[in-house]
Every structure is written in C-alpha cells, then in structure tokens.
Amino acid sequence: MKKVFITGGSGTVGESFIRNFYNKYKFYSYSRNEKAQVALKRKFPKIEIILGSIEDRLSLENAVFKSNPDIIIHSAALKHVDTAEKQPIEMVKSNIIGSNNIIEVSKKAAIAVTVGISTDKACNPKNLYGFSKLLMEKMFLEANNNETKFCCTRFGNVVGSNGSVIPYWLRNHSSKGFIPLTSKEMRRLMITSDEASVLIEKAINDTVKSGGGFVLSKKMKAVKLYDLAKLISNNIKIIGLRGGEELDEDLVSMNELEYTITEEDFIKIYSHKNDEKKKQLHSPISSKNSIFMDEFEMAKLIEIVKSKISKEEVY
C-alpha cells in the first residue's frame, strides 16, 4: 500500500481525498490545526496525524522523512481572497515560501510524485491569492524532473469547503435571518469535493505513467450566485465586492490555449507549447461562458453542504 502525505489534510479537499481513497493508501495528514486534525482522526482512525506548518522547513522535513511517503499532496494554503489582500506577508509565508519548502523537501526526500492544489483564481489573477497560486503552479512545473515529478490540479470553488459561500450563507441565514451577497452579477465555477478528489487521483496516475510538468483541470459548470442564494432565502442583502474580488473567474485563459492538451473533459496545461492543434483547447473557459447549473443541480449542492454541516456537528 502506497503512502500519501497531505499538507492541510484536515481541510475539505484533503479530507475528501482521504474518504474516497481510504482503503487504497496509507495516509499522513500534516496540518497546524489541532482541532481539525483530531476530528479527522476520529472519522478516519487508520490515518496518522502530524501537527506542523509548511512554513516551518525543519518541522516539514522531519515529518516527511519519518513518514517516508510515496506521494505528497500539497493542499495547505491561506485561501481567503480578502485575508490575502489585508495580510500579504502572511500569504507569502504560507502560499509561496511554504510551497517552496514542499518542493525542496520533496526533492531532498526523493518523493516520486508531488501534487499541488491550485485554483481558477490562478488564471489571469486579479488578486494576491490568485497570484500566489499562479506562482505555485509555475514553481511546481519548473521543479519537475525525472526523479521527483511535480504537477498541479486547478479547479473552481469546492462546494462546502471551509469559508466557502454555501455554508457561510446557511449559517448566516440561521443566525441573522439574511444572506449577504457581494453582487447580483457574480458567477462562479463549482466542483464537489468528490470531483476534486477524482481530479487529484488522475493527476497522480498520469504523472506516474507519463511524467509530471502539467496543471490538470477539467470542464465544470458555473453557478449564478444570486440564483443560488434565492434557493436558501429571498432575504438577500447586497454588500458590494470585497478587496480583490471579481464578478467572474477564468479557468483557462486565451494565453494558455496553445499550451493545452485536451482529453475528453480534462485539460492539461504545460509550460511548453503543444504543436498538435487538434488536441488543443480551442477557446478559453470561464464562469461567464460555461454551462450554468439548473435549479435542481444547485439545490443538490445545498443539500450536500447541509449534510456536511450536520456531520461536522457530531464531532
């Protein structure tokens, strides 16, 4: 059984990957959030939890060498757009220096596969968080070699993730009776945590088979957030855009098209151009031009989050 070391393993993406592949891998969850780590251990007794920060090179190195994993999934990050705008130094320490620590430790420990978890905000970034994730993608692709292989995944908003919009709205509506929305025109690409797990597993498998050096994404549906909010409550308060926030987000930009290779709904973005025009993605993907979810699909997302919140209350 191969061993997987996940930074930020107690977060939504890490926990989902553990849940979906619990019997396939031996897991080590590395995070500084003690409360979340203990809760994760209660849900998944076979995993090993390690307290530590990716910003602490020595702690990270010790944890990696002791666990001796075959695969590292780098999910830990400072993820809130407005926090990154207000505290860029903390964002740099976590998202850039922390990611560089992952690269250096992976190389020193000769880890076979290291996967970085990125976001659509890294495409044509308009905020500091997006810039930090774009840098992480570039760093991972530069670090890729035949001995220690690196790749990234890039996806939209993960439904129900910590601090994301649906759980925030549900709790705010329950406590204050209204839903705060930054703009009626806001659109976002959405992916479930299970879909994100499948994307990560594909990135691992493809890297093992043919080498890394790519950012893996997939076509996903968009959501009009005003329509989503109305399924929870009609008492919606428009509060205006926060610092660094945009009405739409890109998944693959016009400038990236000639670097892409498509495989059905999956898209790989390389650091070198693809000369096979037929395999390239032919138009950019964003929350503006993607297929929008219907009311039934959006209602299903809300039910997923409600179920997640009720389970978290048990722990």
C-alpha positions as CSV (number, residue, x, y, z in Angstrom):
1,M,0.0,0.0,0.0
2,K,1.5,3.3,-1.1
3,K,1.8,6.2,1.5
4,V,0.3,9.6,0.9
5,F,1.4,12.7,2.9
6,I,-1.2,15.5,2.7
7,T,-0.5,19.1,3.8
8,G,-3.7,20.6,5.0
9,G,-5.1,17.1,5.2
10,S,-7.8,18.1,7.6
11,G,-9.2,20.7,5.1
12,T,-12.1,19.9,2.8
13,V,-10.1,18.7,-0.2
14,G,-7.7,16.7,1.9
15,E,-10.5,15.0,3.9
16,S,-12.4,14.2,0.7
17,F,-9.4,12.5,-0.8
18,I,-8.8,10.5,2.3
19,R,-12.5,9.5,2.4
20,N,-12.6,8.4,-1.2
21,F,-9.3,6.5,-1.2
22,Y,-9.2,5.4,2.5
23,N,-8.5,1.8,1.7
24,K,-6.1,2.4,-1.2
25,Y,-3.4,4.4,0.5
26,K,-1.8,4.8,4.0
27,F,-2.4,8.5,4.9
28,Y,-0.5,11.1,6.8
29,S,-2.3,14.4,7.5
30,Y,0.1,17.3,8.1
31,S,-1.6,20.5,9.5
32,R,-1.2,23.1,12.2
33,N,-5.0,23.0,13.0
34,E,-5.1,20.7,16.1
35,K,-8.9,20.7,16.4
36,A,-9.4,19.8,12.8
37,Q,-6.7,17.1,12.9
38,V,-8.2,15.4,16.0
39,A,-11.7,15.5,14.3
40,L,-10.2,13.9,11.2
41,K,-8.5,11.2,13.2
42,R,-11.9,10.4,14.8
43,K,-13.5,10.0,11.4
44,F,-10.6,8.0,9.9
45,P,-8.8,6.1,12.7
46,K,-6.3,4.5,10.4
47,I,-4.7,7.8,9.3
48,E,-1.7,9.3,11.1
49,I,-2.0,13.0,12.1
50,I,1.1,15.2,12.4
51,L,0.9,18.8,13.7
52,G,3.1,21.2,11.9
53,S,3.3,24.1,9.5
54,I,4.5,24.2,5.9
55,E,6.2,27.5,6.8
56,D,8.5,25.6,9.2
57,R,11.0,23.9,6.9
58,L,12.6,21.8,9.7
59,S,9.2,20.5,11.0
60,L,8.1,19.7,7.5
61,E,11.3,17.9,6.6
62,N,11.2,15.8,9.8
63,A,7.6,14.8,9.2
64,V,8.3,13.8,5.6
65,F,11.4,11.8,6.4
66,K,9.7,10.0,9.2
67,S,6.6,9.1,7.2
68,N,8.6,8.3,4.0
69,P,5.7,8.8,1.7
70,D,5.5,7.8,-2.0
71,I,3.2,10.8,-2.8
72,I,2.8,14.3,-1.4
73,I,-0.5,16.2,-2.0
74,H,0.1,19.9,-1.1
75,S,-3.2,21.3,-0.1
76,A,-2.3,23.7,2.7
77,A,-2.6,27.4,1.9
78,L,-4.0,30.7,3.1
79,K,-7.1,30.6,0.9
80,H,-9.3,33.6,1.5
81,V,-9.0,36.4,-1.0
82,D,-9.8,39.3,1.4
83,T,-7.3,38.0,4.0
84,A,-4.5,37.8,1.4
85,E,-5.2,41.4,0.4
86,K,-5.1,42.6,4.0
87,Q,-2.1,40.4,5.1
88,P,0.1,39.8,2.1
89,I,3.1,38.9,4.3
90,E,1.2,36.0,5.9
91,M,0.0,35.0,2.4
92,V,3.6,34.9,1.1
93,K,4.9,32.9,4.0
94,S,2.2,30.2,3.6
95,N,1.5,30.1,-0.1
96,I,4.9,30.9,-1.7
97,I,7.5,30.1,0.9
98,G,5.5,27.1,2.2
99,S,5.2,25.8,-1.4
100,N,8.9,26.2,-2.0
101,N,9.5,24.3,1.2
102,I,7.4,21.5,-0.2
103,I,9.4,21.4,-3.4
104,E,12.8,21.4,-1.6
105,V,11.8,18.7,0.9
106,S,10.2,16.6,-1.9
107,K,13.5,16.7,-3.8
108,K,15.6,16.0,-0.7
109,A,13.4,13.0,0.2
110,A,13.2,11.8,-3.4
111,I,9.4,11.8,-3.4
112,A,8.1,10.1,-6.6
113,V,5.0,12.3,-7.1
114,T,4.1,15.7,-5.6
115,V,0.8,17.3,-6.5
116,G,0.0,21.0,-5.8
117,I,-3.7,22.0,-5.3
118,S,-4.4,25.2,-7.2
119,T,-7.4,27.3,-8.1
120,D,-9.1,29.0,-11.0
121,K,-8.1,32.3,-9.3
122,A,-4.5,31.5,-10.6
123,C,-5.7,32.0,-14.2
124,N,-5.4,35.7,-15.1
125,P,-5.1,36.6,-11.4
126,K,-6.8,39.7,-10.2
127,N,-5.9,39.4,-6.5
128,L,-2.9,38.4,-4.4
129,Y,-4.3,35.0,-3.6
130,G,-4.5,34.2,-7.3
131,F,-1.0,35.5,-7.9
132,S,0.3,33.3,-5.1
133,K,-1.3,30.2,-6.6
134,L,-0.1,31.0,-10.1
135,L,3.4,31.3,-8.7
136,M,3.0,27.9,-7.0
137,E,1.9,26.4,-10.3
138,K,5.0,27.8,-12.1
139,M,7.3,26.7,-9.3
140,F,5.9,23.1,-9.4
141,L,6.3,22.9,-13.2
142,E,9.8,24.2,-13.0
143,A,10.7,21.7,-10.3
144,N,9.5,18.7,-12.3
145,N,12.2,16.2,-13.3
146,N,12.6,12.5,-14.0
147,E,13.4,11.7,-10.4
148,T,10.9,13.8,-8.5
149,K,7.8,14.5,-10.5
150,F,5.6,17.5,-9.9
151,C,2.2,18.5,-11.2
152,C,-0.8,20.6,-10.1
153,T,-4.6,20.5,-10.2
154,R,-6.7,23.6,-10.9
155,F,-10.4,23.7,-10.2
156,G,-13.1,26.2,-9.2
157,N,-14.9,26.7,-5.9
158,V,-15.1,23.5,-3.9
159,V,-18.7,23.1,-2.7
160,G,-18.9,23.2,1.1
161,S,-15.2,24.0,1.7
162,N,-14.2,25.9,4.8
163,G,-15.3,29.5,4.5
164,S,-17.0,28.9,1.1
165,V,-20.2,30.6,0.2
166,I,-22.9,28.0,0.8
167,P,-22.1,27.0,4.4
168,Y,-21.5,30.7,5.1
169,W,-24.9,31.6,3.8
170,L,-26.7,28.8,5.6
171,R,-25.1,29.7,9.0
172,N,-25.7,33.5,8.4
173,H,-29.3,32.9,7.5
174,S,-29.8,30.8,10.5
175,S,-28.3,33.3,12.9
176,K,-29.1,36.6,11.3
177,G,-32.0,35.9,9.0
178,F,-30.5,37.2,5.8
179,I,-27.9,36.2,3.1
180,P,-25.1,38.7,2.3
181,L,-24.2,38.7,-1.4
182,T,-21.5,40.9,-2.9
183,S,-23.2,41.3,-6.3
184,K,-26.2,40.0,-8.3
185,E,-24.0,39.6,-11.3
186,M,-21.4,37.3,-9.6
187,R,-20.8,33.9,-11.2
188,R,-18.5,31.1,-10.1
189,L,-17.3,27.7,-11.4
190,M,-18.3,24.9,-8.9
191,I,-16.9,21.5,-8.2
192,T,-17.8,19.0,-5.5
193,S,-15.1,17.7,-3.2
194,D,-15.6,14.2,-4.6
195,E,-15.0,15.5,-8.1
196,A,-11.9,17.3,-6.9
197,S,-10.6,14.0,-5.4
198,V,-11.1,12.3,-8.7
199,L,-9.1,15.0,-10.4
200,I,-6.2,14.7,-7.9
201,E,-6.2,10.9,-8.3
202,K,-6.0,11.3,-12.1
203,A,-3.1,13.8,-11.7
204,I,-1.2,11.2,-9.6
205,N,-1.9,8.3,-12.1
206,D,-1.0,10.4,-15.1
207,T,2.2,11.6,-13.5
208,V,3.3,8.1,-12.7
209,K,2.5,6.9,-16.2
210,S,3.9,9.7,-18.3
211,G,5.7,12.2,-16.1
212,G,4.5,15.5,-14.5
213,G,5.1,19.0,-15.5
214,F,1.4,19.9,-16.1
215,V,-1.6,21.6,-14.5
216,L,-4.6,19.3,-14.7
217,S,-8.1,20.8,-14.9
218,K,-11.5,19.8,-16.2
219,K,-14.6,21.4,-17.7
220,M,-17.1,22.2,-14.9
221,K,-20.4,24.0,-14.7
222,A,-20.9,27.6,-13.4
223,V,-23.4,29.0,-10.9
224,K,-25.1,32.3,-10.8
225,L,-24.7,33.1,-7.1
226,Y,-27.9,35.3,-6.9
227,D,-30.0,32.3,-8.2
228,L,-28.2,30.0,-5.7
229,A,-28.8,32.4,-2.8
230,K,-32.5,32.6,-3.6
231,L,-32.8,28.8,-3.1
232,I,-31.9,29.4,0.5
233,S,-33.7,32.7,1.2
234,N,-35.3,35.7,-0.5
235,N,-33.9,37.9,2.2
236,I,-30.7,38.8,0.3
237,K,-28.5,41.8,1.2
238,I,-26.2,43.2,-1.4
239,I,-22.9,44.2,0.3
240,G,-20.6,45.1,-2.6
241,L,-17.4,43.5,-3.8
242,R,-14.6,42.8,-1.3
243,G,-11.0,43.6,-1.9
244,G,-9.6,41.6,-4.8
245,E,-12.9,40.1,-5.7
246,E,-14.1,39.7,-9.3
247,L,-17.6,39.1,-10.9
248,D,-16.2,36.2,-13.0
249,E,-13.2,33.9,-12.8
250,D,-11.3,32.2,-15.6
251,L,-10.3,28.5,-15.6
252,V,-8.2,28.5,-18.8
253,S,-7.2,31.8,-20.4
254,M,-6.7,32.7,-24.0
255,N,-2.9,32.9,-23.5
256,E,-2.8,29.4,-22.2
257,L,-4.7,27.7,-25.1
258,E,-1.6,26.8,-27.2
259,Y,-0.1,25.1,-24.1
260,T,-3.1,22.8,-23.6
261,I,-3.8,19.2,-24.4
262,T,-7.4,18.0,-24.0
263,E,-8.6,14.5,-23.0
264,E,-12.4,14.5,-23.2
265,D,-13.5,16.8,-20.3
266,F,-9.9,17.0,-18.9
267,I,-7.4,19.7,-19.8
268,K,-3.7,19.7,-19.2
269,I,-1.7,22.9,-19.3
270,Y,2.0,22.5,-19.9
271,S,4.9,25.0,-19.6
272,H,5.7,24.3,-23.3
273,K,3.6,24.8,-26.4
274,N,1.6,21.9,-27.9
275,D,2.1,21.7,-31.6
276,E,-0.8,19.4,-32.1
277,K,-3.6,21.9,-32.8
278,K,-6.3,19.3,-32.9
279,K,-5.6,18.4,-29.2
280,Q,-5.5,22.0,-28.0
281,L,-8.4,23.6,-26.2
282,H,-9.9,26.0,-28.8
283,S,-11.5,28.6,-26.6
284,P,-11.0,30.0,-23.0
285,I,-13.1,28.7,-20.2
286,S,-14.6,31.0,-17.5
287,S,-17.6,31.3,-15.2
288,K,-19.0,33.6,-17.9
289,N,-19.1,31.2,-20.8
290,S,-19.5,27.8,-19.1
291,I,-22.8,25.9,-18.9
292,F,-24.8,27.1,-15.9
293,M,-26.3,24.7,-13.4
294,D,-30.1,24.5,-13.3
295,E,-32.2,24.9,-10.1
296,F,-32.2,21.1,-9.4
297,E,-28.4,21.0,-9.6
298,M,-27.9,24.0,-7.4
299,A,-30.4,22.6,-4.8
300,K,-28.3,19.4,-4.7
301,L,-25.2,21.4,-3.8
302,I,-27.1,23.0,-0.9
303,E,-28.1,19.5,0.3
304,I,-24.5,18.3,0.1
305,V,-23.4,21.2,2.3
306,K,-26.3,20.7,4.8
307,S,-25.3,17.1,5.2
308,K,-21.7,18.0,5.7
309,I,-22.6,20.6,8.4
310,S,-24.8,18.1,10.3
311,K,-22.0,15.5,10.3
312,E,-19.4,18.1,11.5
313,E,-21.7,18.9,14.5
314,V,-21.3,15.3,15.6
315,Y,-17.6,15.8,16.0
